[in-house]
Amino acid sequence: MTLFIICAYLVLVLLVWALSHRLFRGTGEDYFVASRTIGPFLLLMSLFDANIR
């Protein structure tokens, strides 16, 4: 059972990597500003989280 969970997690991480690799344009600016594609809600939530910690 534990091996199955580890393998499922690995597959999930690889899927997230493949999707993000496909959407990433490849510049440093895109990495730091999220390609300027996040909406205001996600921006405010990330700022809120950064200020709480």
mmCIF entry with sequence, helices, sheets and N, C-alpha, C, O atoms, coordinates in Angstrom:
data_MODEL
# 
_entry.id   MODEL 
# 
_entity.id                         1 
_entity.type                       polymer 
_entity.pdbx_number_of_molecules   1 
# 
_entity_poly.entity_id                      1 
_entity_poly.type                           'polypeptide(L)' 
_entity_poly.nstd_linkage                   no 
_entity_poly.nstd_monomer                   no 
_entity_poly.pdbx_seq_one_letter_code       MTLFIICAYLVLVLLVWALSHRLFRGTGEDYFVASRTIGPFLLLMSLFDANIR 
_entity_poly.pdbx_seq_one_letter_code_can   MTLFIICAYLVLVLLVWALSHRLFRGTGEDYFVASRTIGPFLLLMSLFDANIR 
_entity_poly.pdbx_strand_id                 A 
# 
loop_
_entity_poly_seq.entity_id 
_entity_poly_seq.num 
_entity_poly_seq.mon_id 
_entity_poly_seq.hetero 
1 1  MET n 
1 2  THR n 
1 3  LEU n 
1 4  PHE n 
1 5  ILE n 
1 6  ILE n 
1 7  CYS n 
1 8  ALA n 
1 9  TYR n 
1 10 LEU n 
1 11 VAL n 
1 12 LEU n 
1 13 VAL n 
1 14 LEU n 
1 15 LEU n 
1 16 VAL n 
1 17 TRP n 
1 18 ALA n 
1 19 LEU n 
1 20 SER n 
1 21 HIS n 
1 22 ARG n 
1 23 LEU n 
1 24 PHE n 
1 25 ARG n 
1 26 GLY n 
1 27 THR n 
1 28 GLY n 
1 29 GLU n 
1 30 ASP n 
1 31 TYR n 
1 32 PHE n 
1 33 VAL n 
1 34 ALA n 
1 35 SER n 
1 36 ARG n 
1 37 THR n 
1 38 ILE n 
1 39 GLY n 
1 40 PRO n 
1 41 PHE n 
1 42 LEU n 
1 43 LEU n 
1 44 LEU n 
1 45 MET n 
1 46 SER n 
1 47 LEU n 
1 48 PHE n 
1 49 ASP n 
1 50 ALA n 
1 51 ASN n 
1 52 ILE n 
1 53 ARG n 
# 
_struct_asym.id          A 
_struct_asym.entity_id   1 
# 
loop_
_struct_conf.conf_type_id 
_struct_conf.id 
_struct_conf.pdbx_PDB_helix_id 
_struct_conf.beg_label_comp_id 
_struct_conf.beg_label_asym_id 
_struct_conf.beg_label_seq_id 
_struct_conf.pdbx_beg_PDB_ins_code 
_struct_conf.end_label_comp_id 
_struct_conf.end_label_asym_id 
_struct_conf.end_label_seq_id 
_struct_conf.pdbx_end_PDB_ins_code 
_struct_conf.beg_auth_comp_id 
_struct_conf.beg_auth_asym_id 
_struct_conf.beg_auth_seq_id 
_struct_conf.end_auth_comp_id 
_struct_conf.end_auth_asym_id 
_struct_conf.end_auth_seq_id 
_struct_conf.pdbx_PDB_helix_class 
_struct_conf.details 
_struct_conf.pdbx_PDB_helix_length 
HELX_P HELX_P1 AA1 THR A 2  ? LEU A 23 ? THR A 2  LEU A 23 1 ? 22 
HELX_P HELX_P2 AA2 GLY A 28 ? VAL A 33 ? GLY A 28 VAL A 33 1 ? 6  
HELX_P HELX_P3 AA3 ALA A 34 ? ARG A 36 ? ALA A 34 ARG A 36 5 ? 3  
HELX_P HELX_P4 AA4 PRO A 40 ? ILE A 52 ? PRO A 40 ILE A 52 1 ? 13 
# 
_struct_conf_type.id          HELX_P 
_struct_conf_type.criteria    ? 
_struct_conf_type.reference   ? 
# 
loop_
_atom_site.group_PDB 
_atom_site.id 
_atom_site.type_symbol 
_atom_site.label_atom_id 
_atom_site.label_alt_id 
_atom_site.label_comp_id 
_atom_site.label_asym_id 
_atom_site.label_entity_id 
_atom_site.label_seq_id 
_atom_site.pdbx_PDB_ins_code 
_atom_site.Cartn_x 
_atom_site.Cartn_y 
_atom_site.Cartn_z 
_atom_site.occupancy 
_atom_site.B_iso_or_equiv 
_atom_site.pdbx_formal_charge 
_atom_site.auth_seq_id 
_atom_site.auth_comp_id 
_atom_site.auth_asym_id 
_atom_site.auth_atom_id 
_atom_site.pdbx_PDB_model_num 
ATOM 1   N N  . MET A 1 1  ? 0.823  -1.197 0.000   1.00 0.00 ? 1  MET A N  1 
ATOM 2   C CA . MET A 1 1  ? 0.000  0.000  0.000   1.00 0.00 ? 1  MET A CA 1 
ATOM 3   C C  . MET A 1 1  ? 0.869  1.264  0.000   1.00 0.00 ? 1  MET A C  1 
ATOM 4   O O  . MET A 1 1  ? 0.583  2.219  -0.723  1.00 0.00 ? 1  MET A O  1 
ATOM 5   N N  . THR A 1 2  ? 1.918  1.263  0.807   1.00 0.00 ? 2  THR A N  1 
ATOM 6   C CA . THR A 1 2  ? 2.796  2.421  0.878   1.00 0.00 ? 2  THR A CA 1 
ATOM 7   C C  . THR A 1 2  ? 3.499  2.664  -0.459  1.00 0.00 ? 2  THR A C  1 
ATOM 8   O O  . THR A 1 2  ? 3.645  3.806  -0.895  1.00 0.00 ? 2  THR A O  1 
ATOM 9   N N  . LEU A 1 3  ? 3.925  1.595  -1.092  1.00 0.00 ? 3  LEU A N  1 
ATOM 10  C CA . LEU A 1 3  ? 4.590  1.712  -2.393  1.00 0.00 ? 3  LEU A CA 1 
ATOM 11  C C  . LEU A 1 3  ? 3.632  2.292  -3.430  1.00 0.00 ? 3  LEU A C  1 
ATOM 12  O O  . LEU A 1 3  ? 4.039  3.092  -4.271  1.00 0.00 ? 3  LEU A O  1 
ATOM 13  N N  . PHE A 1 4  ? 2.375  1.897  -3.374  1.00 0.00 ? 4  PHE A N  1 
ATOM 14  C CA . PHE A 1 4  ? 1.376  2.435  -4.301  1.00 0.00 ? 4  PHE A CA 1 
ATOM 15  C C  . PHE A 1 4  ? 1.211  3.938  -4.102  1.00 0.00 ? 4  PHE A C  1 
ATOM 16  O O  . PHE A 1 4  ? 1.127  4.683  -5.079  1.00 0.00 ? 4  PHE A O  1 
ATOM 17  N N  . ILE A 1 5  ? 1.165  4.390  -2.862  1.00 0.00 ? 5  ILE A N  1 
ATOM 18  C CA . ILE A 1 5  ? 1.001  5.814  -2.568  1.00 0.00 ? 5  ILE A CA 1 
ATOM 19  C C  . ILE A 1 5  ? 2.210  6.598  -3.067  1.00 0.00 ? 5  ILE A C  1 
ATOM 20  O O  . ILE A 1 5  ? 2.060  7.680  -3.634  1.00 0.00 ? 5  ILE A O  1 
ATOM 21  N N  . ILE A 1 6  ? 3.388  6.064  -2.860  1.00 0.00 ? 6  ILE A N  1 
ATOM 22  C CA . ILE A 1 6  ? 4.603  6.733  -3.325  1.00 0.00 ? 6  ILE A CA 1 
ATOM 23  C C  . ILE A 1 6  ? 4.615  6.827  -4.846  1.00 0.00 ? 6  ILE A C  1 
ATOM 24  O O  . ILE A 1 6  ? 4.969  7.869  -5.398  1.00 0.00 ? 6  ILE A O  1 
ATOM 25  N N  . CYS A 1 7  ? 4.238  5.768  -5.519  1.00 0.00 ? 7  CYS A N  1 
ATOM 26  C CA . CYS A 1 7  ? 4.208  5.767  -6.987  1.00 0.00 ? 7  CYS A CA 1 
ATOM 27  C C  . CYS A 1 7  ? 3.133  6.721  -7.514  1.00 0.00 ? 7  CYS A C  1 
ATOM 28  O O  . CYS A 1 7  ? 3.358  7.430  -8.495  1.00 0.00 ? 7  CYS A O  1 
ATOM 29  N N  . ALA A 1 8  ? 1.970  6.737  -6.864  1.00 0.00 ? 8  ALA A N  1 
ATOM 30  C CA . ALA A 1 8  ? 0.902  7.651  -7.282  1.00 0.00 ? 8  ALA A CA 1 
ATOM 31  C C  . ALA A 1 8  ? 1.349  9.102  -7.106  1.00 0.00 ? 8  ALA A C  1 
ATOM 32  O O  . ALA A 1 8  ? 1.074  9.944  -7.960  1.00 0.00 ? 8  ALA A O  1 
ATOM 33  N N  . TYR A 1 9  ? 2.028  9.393  -6.013  1.00 0.00 ? 9  TYR A N  1 
ATOM 34  C CA . TYR A 1 9  ? 2.534  10.742 -5.778  1.00 0.00 ? 9  TYR A CA 1 
ATOM 35  C C  . TYR A 1 9  ? 3.562  11.118 -6.840  1.00 0.00 ? 9  TYR A C  1 
ATOM 36  O O  . TYR A 1 9  ? 3.543  12.241 -7.346  1.00 0.00 ? 9  TYR A O  1 
ATOM 37  N N  . LEU A 1 10 ? 4.449  10.207 -7.180  1.00 0.00 ? 10 LEU A N  1 
ATOM 38  C CA . LEU A 1 10 ? 5.449  10.461 -8.214  1.00 0.00 ? 10 LEU A CA 1 
ATOM 39  C C  . LEU A 1 10 ? 4.788  10.761 -9.553  1.00 0.00 ? 10 LEU A C  1 
ATOM 40  O O  . LEU A 1 10 ? 5.201  11.681 -10.259 1.00 0.00 ? 10 LEU A O  1 
ATOM 41  N N  . VAL A 1 11 ? 3.768  9.992  -9.904  1.00 0.00 ? 11 VAL A N  1 
ATOM 42  C CA . VAL A 1 11 ? 3.054  10.220 -11.161 1.00 0.00 ? 11 VAL A CA 1 
ATOM 43  C C  . VAL A 1 11 ? 2.380  11.593 -11.136 1.00 0.00 ? 11 VAL A C  1 
ATOM 44  O O  . VAL A 1 11 ? 2.413  12.313 -12.134 1.00 0.00 ? 11 VAL A O  1 
ATOM 45  N N  . LEU A 1 12 ? 1.774  11.959 -10.015 1.00 0.00 ? 12 LEU A N  1 
ATOM 46  C CA . LEU A 1 12 ? 1.122  13.255 -9.893  1.00 0.00 ? 12 LEU A CA 1 
ATOM 47  C C  . LEU A 1 12 ? 2.127  14.393 -10.041 1.00 0.00 ? 12 LEU A C  1 
ATOM 48  O O  . LEU A 1 12 ? 1.849  15.377 -10.726 1.00 0.00 ? 12 LEU A O  1 
ATOM 49  N N  . VAL A 1 13 ? 3.283  14.268 -9.410  1.00 0.00 ? 13 VAL A N  1 
ATOM 50  C CA . VAL A 1 13 ? 4.323  15.297 -9.520  1.00 0.00 ? 13 VAL A CA 1 
ATOM 51  C C  . VAL A 1 13 ? 4.808  15.412 -10.965 1.00 0.00 ? 13 VAL A C  1 
ATOM 52  O O  . VAL A 1 13 ? 5.026  16.520 -11.455 1.00 0.00 ? 13 VAL A O  1 
ATOM 53  N N  . LEU A 1 14 ? 4.975  14.299 -11.641 1.00 0.00 ? 14 LEU A N  1 
ATOM 54  C CA . LEU A 1 14 ? 5.419  14.330 -13.037 1.00 0.00 ? 14 LEU A CA 1 
ATOM 55  C C  . LEU A 1 14 ? 4.368  14.961 -13.948 1.00 0.00 ? 14 LEU A C  1 
ATOM 56  O O  . LEU A 1 14 ? 4.715  15.658 -14.901 1.00 0.00 ? 14 LEU A O  1 
ATOM 57  N N  . LEU A 1 15 ? 3.096  14.723 -13.664 1.00 0.00 ? 15 LEU A N  1 
ATOM 58  C CA . LEU A 1 15 ? 2.031  15.347 -14.454 1.00 0.00 ? 15 LEU A CA 1 
ATOM 59  C C  . LEU A 1 15 ? 2.000  16.863 -14.247 1.00 0.00 ? 15 LEU A C  1 
ATOM 60  O O  . LEU A 1 15 ? 1.837  17.622 -15.203 1.00 0.00 ? 15 LEU A O  1 
ATOM 61  N N  . VAL A 1 16 ? 2.154  17.289 -13.016 1.00 0.00 ? 16 VAL A N  1 
ATOM 62  C CA . VAL A 1 16 ? 2.198  18.731 -12.741 1.00 0.00 ? 16 VAL A CA 1 
ATOM 63  C C  . VAL A 1 16 ? 3.412  19.351 -13.420 1.00 0.00 ? 16 VAL A C  1 
ATOM 64  O O  . VAL A 1 16 ? 3.318  20.440 -13.986 1.00 0.00 ? 16 VAL A O  1 
ATOM 65  N N  . TRP A 1 17 ? 4.547  18.668 -13.366 1.00 0.00 ? 17 TRP A N  1 
ATOM 66  C CA . TRP A 1 17 ? 5.752  19.175 -14.034 1.00 0.00 ? 17 TRP A CA 1 
ATOM 67  C C  . TRP A 1 17 ? 5.526  19.300 -15.542 1.00 0.00 ? 17 TRP A C  1 
ATOM 68  O O  . TRP A 1 17 ? 5.889  20.312 -16.140 1.00 0.00 ? 17 TRP A O  1 
ATOM 69  N N  . ALA A 1 18 ? 4.931  18.278 -16.157 1.00 0.00 ? 18 ALA A N  1 
ATOM 70  C CA . ALA A 1 18 ? 4.720  18.307 -17.603 1.00 0.00 ? 18 ALA A CA 1 
ATOM 71  C C  . ALA A 1 18 ? 3.786  19.441 -18.004 1.00 0.00 ? 18 ALA A C  1 
ATOM 72  O O  . ALA A 1 18 ? 4.012  20.111 -19.011 1.00 0.00 ? 18 ALA A O  1 
ATOM 73  N N  . LEU A 1 19 ? 2.739  19.655 -17.216 1.00 0.00 ? 19 LEU A N  1 
ATOM 74  C CA . LEU A 1 19 ? 1.811  20.738 -17.518 1.00 0.00 ? 19 LEU A CA 1 
ATOM 75  C C  . LEU A 1 19 ? 2.479  22.093 -17.347 1.00 0.00 ? 19 LEU A C  1 
ATOM 76  O O  . LEU A 1 19 ? 2.325  22.967 -18.200 1.00 0.00 ? 19 LEU A O  1 
ATOM 77  N N  . SER A 1 20 ? 3.210  22.281 -16.270 1.00 0.00 ? 20 SER A N  1 
ATOM 78  C CA . SER A 1 20 ? 3.865  23.569 -16.049 1.00 0.00 ? 20 SER A CA 1 
ATOM 79  C C  . SER A 1 20 ? 4.960  23.818 -17.077 1.00 0.00 ? 20 SER A C  1 
ATOM 80  O O  . SER A 1 20 ? 5.176  24.957 -17.490 1.00 0.00 ? 20 SER A O  1 
ATOM 81  N N  . HIS A 1 21 ? 5.648  22.767 -17.489 1.00 0.00 ? 21 HIS A N  1 
ATOM 82  C CA . HIS A 1 21 ? 6.691  22.916 -18.504 1.00 0.00 ? 21 HIS A CA 1 
ATOM 83  C C  . HIS A 1 21 ? 6.088  23.351 -19.834 1.00 0.00 ? 21 HIS A C  1 
ATOM 84  O O  . HIS A 1 21 ? 6.697  24.118 -20.579 1.00 0.00 ? 21 HIS A O  1 
ATOM 85  N N  . ARG A 1 22 ? 4.910  22.863 -20.120 1.00 0.00 ? 22 ARG A N  1 
ATOM 86  C CA . ARG A 1 22 ? 4.239  23.214 -21.369 1.00 0.00 ? 22 ARG A CA 1 
ATOM 87  C C  . ARG A 1 22 ? 3.777  24.678 -21.353 1.00 0.00 ? 22 ARG A C  1 
ATOM 88  O O  . ARG A 1 22 ? 3.801  25.344 -22.387 1.00 0.00 ? 22 ARG A O  1 
ATOM 89  N N  . LEU A 1 23 ? 3.358  25.179 -20.185 1.00 0.00 ? 23 LEU A N  1 
ATOM 90  C CA . LEU A 1 23 ? 2.848  26.547 -20.085 1.00 0.00 ? 23 LEU A CA 1 
ATOM 91  C C  . LEU A 1 23 ? 3.948  27.582 -19.888 1.00 0.00 ? 23 LEU A C  1 
ATOM 92  O O  . LEU A 1 23 ? 3.726  28.763 -20.152 1.00 0.00 ? 23 LEU A O  1 
ATOM 93  N N  . PHE A 1 24 ? 5.119  27.174 -19.435 1.00 0.00 ? 24 PHE A N  1 
ATOM 94  C CA . PHE A 1 24 ? 6.203  28.106 -19.142 1.00 0.00 ? 24 PHE A CA 1 
ATOM 95  C C  . PHE A 1 24 ? 6.850  28.573 -20.430 1.00 0.00 ? 24 PHE A C  1 
ATOM 96  O O  . PHE A 1 24 ? 7.171  27.761 -21.298 1.00 0.00 ? 24 PHE A O  1 
ATOM 97  N N  . ARG A 1 25 ? 7.044  29.873 -20.560 1.00 0.00 ? 25 ARG A N  1 
ATOM 98  C CA . ARG A 1 25 ? 7.629  30.424 -21.784 1.00 0.00 ? 25 ARG A CA 1 
ATOM 99  C C  . ARG A 1 25 ? 9.149  30.426 -21.776 1.00 0.00 ? 25 ARG A C  1 
ATOM 100 O O  . ARG A 1 25 ? 9.774  30.536 -22.831 1.00 0.00 ? 25 ARG A O  1 
ATOM 101 N N  . GLY A 1 26 ? 9.749  30.306 -20.601 1.00 0.00 ? 26 GLY A N  1 
ATOM 102 C CA . GLY A 1 26 ? 11.182 30.125 -20.559 1.00 0.00 ? 26 GLY A CA 1 
ATOM 103 C C  . GLY A 1 26 ? 12.034 31.312 -20.182 1.00 0.00 ? 26 GLY A C  1 
ATOM 104 O O  . GLY A 1 26 ? 13.257 31.236 -20.299 1.00 0.00 ? 26 GLY A O  1 
ATOM 105 N N  . THR A 1 27 ? 11.445 32.408 -19.732 1.00 0.00 ? 27 THR A N  1 
ATOM 106 C CA . THR A 1 27 ? 12.271 33.534 -19.323 1.00 0.00 ? 27 THR A CA 1 
ATOM 107 C C  . THR A 1 27 ? 12.182 33.715 -17.815 1.00 0.00 ? 27 THR A C  1 
ATOM 108 O O  . THR A 1 27 ? 11.240 33.243 -17.178 1.00 0.00 ? 27 THR A O  1 
ATOM 109 N N  . GLY A 1 28 ? 13.148 34.384 -17.263 1.00 0.00 ? 28 GLY A N  1 
ATOM 110 C CA . GLY A 1 28 ? 13.148 34.644 -15.833 1.00 0.00 ? 28 GLY A CA 1 
ATOM 111 C C  . GLY A 1 28 ? 11.975 35.522 -15.420 1.00 0.00 ? 28 GLY A C  1 
ATOM 112 O O  . GLY A 1 28 ? 11.403 35.334 -14.346 1.00 0.00 ? 28 GLY A O  1 
ATOM 113 N N  . GLU A 1 29 ? 11.623 36.465 -16.257 1.00 0.00 ? 29 GLU A N  1 
ATOM 114 C CA . GLU A 1 29 ? 10.496 37.344 -15.948 1.00 0.00 ? 29 GLU A CA 1 
ATOM 115 C C  . GLU A 1 29 ? 9.199  36.542 -15.858 1.00 0.00 ? 29 GLU A C  1 
ATOM 116 O O  . GLU A 1 29 ? 8.382  36.781 -14.968 1.00 0.00 ? 29 GLU A O  1 
ATOM 117 N N  . ASP A 1 30 ? 9.009  35.603 -16.766 1.00 0.00 ? 30 ASP A N  1 
ATOM 118 C CA . ASP A 1 30 ? 7.808  34.764 -16.720 1.00 0.00 ? 30 ASP A CA 1 
ATOM 119 C C  . ASP A 1 30 ? 7.732  33.981 -15.424 1.00 0.00 ? 30 ASP A C  1 
ATOM 120 O O  . ASP A 1 30 ? 6.646  33.783 -14.879 1.00 0.00 ? 30 ASP A O  1 
ATOM 121 N N  . TYR A 1 31 ? 8.857  33.541 -14.935 1.00 0.00 ? 31 TYR A N  1 
ATOM 122 C CA . TYR A 1 31 ? 8.865  32.778 -13.690 1.00 0.00 ? 31 TYR A CA 1 
ATOM 123 C C  . TYR A 1 31 ? 8.455  33.658 -12.514 1.00 0.00 ? 31 TYR A C  1 
ATOM 124 O O  . TYR A 1 31 ? 7.634  33.249 -11.693 1.00 0.00 ? 31 TYR A O  1 
ATOM 125 N N  . PHE A 1 32 ? 9.012  34.850 -12.425 1.00 0.00 ? 32 PHE A N  1 
ATOM 126 C CA . PHE A 1 32 ? 8.774  35.694 -11.260 1.00 0.00 ? 32 PHE A CA 1 
ATOM 127 C C  . PHE A 1 32 ? 7.428  36.404 -11.284 1.00 0.00 ? 32 PHE A C  1 
ATOM 128 O O  . PHE A 1 32 ? 6.898  36.728 -10.221 1.00 0.00 ? 32 PHE A O  1 
ATOM 129 N N  . VAL A 1 33 ? 6.865  36.652 -12.440 1.00 0.00 ? 33 VAL A N  1 
ATOM 130 C CA . VAL A 1 33 ? 5.570  37.341 -12.506 1.00 0.00 ? 33 VAL A CA 1 
ATOM 131 C C  . VAL A 1 33 ? 4.465  36.430 -13.023 1.00 0.00 ? 33 VAL A C  1 
ATOM 132 O O  . VAL A 1 33 ? 3.401  36.916 -13.405 1.00 0.00 ? 33 VAL A O  1 
ATOM 133 N N  . ALA A 1 34 ? 4.690  35.136 -13.042 1.00 0.00 ? 34 ALA A N  1 
ATOM 134 C CA . ALA A 1 34 ? 3.697  34.132 -13.460 1.00 0.00 ? 34 ALA A CA 1 
ATOM 135 C C  . ALA A 1 34 ? 3.135  34.444 -14.842 1.00 0.00 ? 34 ALA A C  1 
ATOM 136 O O  . ALA A 1 34 ? 1.939  34.277 -15.081 1.00 0.00 ? 34 ALA A O  1 
ATOM 137 N N  . SER A 1 35 ? 3.972  34.884 -15.726 1.00 0.00 ? 35 SER A N  1 
ATOM 138 C CA . SER A 1 35 ? 3.605  35.229 -17.105 1.00 0.00 ? 35 SER A CA 1 
ATOM 139 C C  . SER A 1 35 ? 2.489  36.257 -17.176 1.00 0.00 ? 35 SER A C  1 
ATOM 140 O O  . SER A 1 35 ? 1.836  36.411 -18.208 1.00 0.00 ? 35 SER A O  1 
ATOM 141 N N  . ARG A 1 36 ? 2.277  36.951 -16.079 1.00 0.00 ? 36 ARG A N  1 
ATOM 142 C CA . ARG A 1 36 ? 1.234  37.980 -15.959 1.00 0.00 ? 36 ARG A CA 1 
ATOM 143 C C  . ARG A 1 36 ? -0.150 37.431 -16.305 1.00 0.00 ? 36 ARG A C  1 
ATOM 144 O O  . ARG A 1 36 ? -0.977 38.132 -16.888 1.00 0.00 ? 36 ARG A O  1 
ATOM 145 N N  . THR A 1 37 ? -0.390 36.185 -15.944 1.00 0.00 ? 37 THR A N  1 
ATOM 146 C CA . THR A 1 37 ? -1.663 35.561 -16.284 1.00 0.00 ? 37 THR A CA 1 
ATOM 147 C C  . THR A 1 37 ? -2.535 35.248 -15.081 1.00 0.00 ? 37 THR A C  1 
ATOM 148 O O  . THR A 1 37 ? -3.660 34.780 -15.258 1.00 0.00 ? 37 THR A O  1 
ATOM 149 N N  . ILE A 1 38 ? -2.059 35.490 -13.854 1.00 0.00 ? 38 ILE A N  1 
ATOM 150 C CA . ILE A 1 38 ? -2.900 35.193 -12.700 1.00 0.00 ? 38 ILE A CA 1 
ATOM 151 C C  . ILE A 1 38 ? -3.896 36.332 -12.502 1.00 0.00 ? 38 ILE A C  1 
ATOM 152 O O  . ILE A 1 38 ? -3.603 37.491 -12.795 1.00 0.00 ? 38 ILE A O  1 
ATOM 153 N N  . GLY A 1 39 ? -5.049 35.988 -12.010 1.00 0.00 ? 39 GLY A N  1 
ATOM 154 C CA . GLY A 1 39 ? -6.089 36.982 -11.797 1.00 0.00 ? 39 GLY A CA 1 
ATOM 155 C C  . GLY A 1 39 ? -5.910 37.721 -10.487 1.00 0.00 ? 39 GLY A C  1 
ATOM 156 O O  . GLY A 1 39 ? -5.015 37.406 -9.703  1.00 0.00 ? 39 GLY A O  1 
ATOM 157 N N  . PRO A 1 40 ? -6.757 38.698 -10.254 1.00 0.00 ? 40 PRO A N  1 
ATOM 158 C CA . PRO A 1 40 ? -6.630 39.498 -9.036  1.00 0.00 ? 40 PRO A CA 1 
ATOM 159 C C  . PRO A 1 40 ? -6.858 38.688 -7.756  1.00 0.00 ? 40 PRO A C  1 
ATOM 160 O O  . PRO A 1 40 ? -6.208 38.949 -6.744  1.00 0.00 ? 40 PRO A O  1 
ATOM 161 N N  . PHE A 1 41 ? -7.760 37.718 -7.786  1.00 0.00 ? 41 PHE A N  1 
ATOM 162 C CA . PHE A 1 41 ? -8.022 36.920 -6.586  1.00 0.00 ? 41 PHE A CA 1 
ATOM 163 C C  . PHE A 1 41 ? -6.779 36.137 -6.175  1.00 0.00 ? 41 PHE A C  1 
ATOM 164 O O  . PHE A 1 41 ? -6.395 36.158 -5.005  1.00 0.00 ? 41 PHE A O  1 
ATOM 165 N N  . LEU A 1 42 ? -6.156 35.455 -7.112  1.00 0.00 ? 42 LEU A N  1 
ATOM 166 C CA . LEU A 1 42 ? -4.959 34.677 -6.802  1.00 0.00 ? 42 LEU A CA 1 
ATOM 167 C C  . LEU A 1 42 ? -3.805 35.580 -6.380  1.00 0.00 ? 42 LEU A C  1 
ATOM 168 O O  . LEU A 1 42 ? -3.026 35.221 -5.497  1.00 0.00 ? 42 LEU A O  1 
ATOM 169 N N  . LEU A 1 43 ? -3.696 36.723 -6.993  1.00 0.00 ? 43 LEU A N  1 
ATOM 170 C CA . LEU A 1 43 ? -2.669 37.689 -6.601  1.00 0.00 ? 43 LEU A CA 1 
ATOM 171 C C  . LEU A 1 43 ? -2.875 38.148 -5.159  1.00 0.00 ? 43 LEU A C  1 
ATOM 172 O O  . LEU A 1 43 ? -1.924 38.177 -4.377  1.00 0.00 ? 43 LEU A O  1 
ATOM 173 N N  . LEU A 1 44 ? -4.104 38.505 -4.803  1.00 0.00 ? 44 LEU A N  1 
ATOM 174 C CA . LEU A 1 44 ? -4.385 38.962 -3.443  1.00 0.00 ? 44 LEU A CA 1 
ATOM 175 C C  . LEU A 1 44 ? -4.185 37.843 -2.425  1.00 0.00 ? 44 LEU A C  1 
ATOM 176 O O  . LEU A 1 44 ? -3.705 38.096 -1.320  1.00 0.00 ? 44 LEU A O  1 
ATOM 177 N N  . MET A 1 45 ? -4.545 36.619 -2.777  1.00 0.00 ? 45 MET A N  1 
ATOM 178 C CA . MET A 1 45 ? -4.341 35.489 -1.850  1.00 0.00 ? 45 MET A CA 1 
ATOM 179 C C  . MET A 1 45 ? -2.860 35.229 -1.628  1.00 0.00 ? 45 MET A C  1 
ATOM 180 O O  . MET A 1 45 ? -2.455 34.919 -0.508  1.00 0.00 ? 45 MET A O  1 
ATOM 181 N N  . SER A 1 46 ? -2.052 35.346 -2.655  1.00 0.00 ? 46 SER A N  1 
ATOM 182 C CA . SER A 1 46 ? -0.612 35.114 -2.477  1.00 0.00 ? 46 SER A CA 1 
ATOM 183 C C  . SER A 1 46 ? 0.021  36.249 -1.667  1.00 0.00 ? 46 SER A C  1 
ATOM 184 O O  . SER A 1 46 ? 0.919  35.999 -0.863  1.00 0.00 ? 46 SER A O  1 
ATOM 185 N N  . LEU A 1 47 ? -0.430 37.484 -1.865  1.00 0.00 ? 47 LEU A N  1 
ATOM 186 C CA . LEU A 1 47 ? 0.066  38.588 -1.051  1.00 0.00 ? 47 LEU A CA 1 
ATOM 187 C C  . LEU A 1 47 ? -0.361 38.433 0.403   1.00 0.00 ? 47 LEU A C  1 
ATOM 188 O O  . LEU A 1 47 ? 0.424  38.697 1.314   1.00 0.00 ? 47 LEU A O  1 
ATOM 189 N N  . PHE A 1 48 ? -1.587 38.011 0.620   1.00 0.00 ? 48 PHE A N  1 
ATOM 190 C CA . PHE A 1 48 ? -2.080 37.779 1.973   1.00 0.00 ? 48 PHE A CA 1 
ATOM 191 C C  . PHE A 1 48 ? -1.259 36.700 2.672   1.00 0.00 ? 48 PHE A C  1 
ATOM 192 O O  . PHE A 1 48 ? -0.880 36.857 3.832   1.00 0.00 ? 48 PHE A O  1 
ATOM 193 N N  . ASP A 1 49 ? -0.985 35.604 1.965   1.00 0.00 ? 49 ASP A N  1 
ATOM 194 C CA . ASP A 1 49 ? -0.189 34.521 2.536   1.00 0.00 ? 49 ASP A CA 1 
ATOM 195 C C  . ASP A 1 49 ? 1.229  34.979 2.855   1.00 0.00 ? 49 ASP A C  1 
ATOM 196 O O  . ASP A 1 49 ? 1.780  34.613 3.893   1.00 0.00 ? 49 ASP A O  1 
ATOM 197 N N  . ALA A 1 50 ? 1.809  35.759 1.989   1.00 0.00 ? 50 ALA A N  1 
ATOM 198 C CA . ALA A 1 50 ? 3.179  36.237 2.211   1.00 0.00 ? 50 ALA A CA 1 
ATOM 199 C C  . ALA A 1 50 ? 3.252  37.160 3.435   1.00 0.00 ? 50 ALA A C  1 
ATOM 200 O O  . ALA A 1 50 ? 4.251  37.169 4.154   1.00 0.00 ? 50 ALA A O  1 
ATOM 201 N N  . ASN A 1 51 ? 2.203  37.923 3.659   1.00 0.00 ? 51 ASN A N  1 
ATOM 202 C CA . ASN A 1 51 ? 2.203  38.849 4.799   1.00 0.00 ? 51 ASN A CA 1 
ATOM 203 C C  . ASN A 1 51 ? 1.878  38.149 6.109   1.00 0.00 ? 51 ASN A C  1 
ATOM 204 O O  . ASN A 1 51 ? 2.290  38.628 7.166   1.00 0.00 ? 51 ASN A O  1 
ATOM 205 N N  . ILE A 1 52 ? 1.167  37.049 6.082   1.00 0.00 ? 52 ILE A N  1 
ATOM 206 C CA . ILE A 1 52 ? 0.840  36.323 7.309   1.00 0.00 ? 52 ILE A CA 1 
ATOM 207 C C  . ILE A 1 52 ? 2.075  35.622 7.869   1.00 0.00 ? 52 ILE A C  1 
ATOM 208 O O  . ILE A 1 52 ? 2.265  35.581 9.084   1.00 0.00 ? 52 ILE A O  1 
ATOM 209 N N  . ARG A 1 53 ? 2.889  35.088 7.022   1.00 0.00 ? 53 ARG A N  1 
ATOM 210 C CA . ARG A 1 53 ? 4.052  34.321 7.480   1.00 0.00 ? 53 ARG A CA 1 
ATOM 211 C C  . ARG A 1 53 ? 5.061  35.226 7.987   1.00 0.00 ? 53 ARG A C  1 
ATOM 212 O O  . ARG A 1 53 ? 6.124  34.785 8.423   1.00 0.00 ? 53 ARG A O  1 
# 
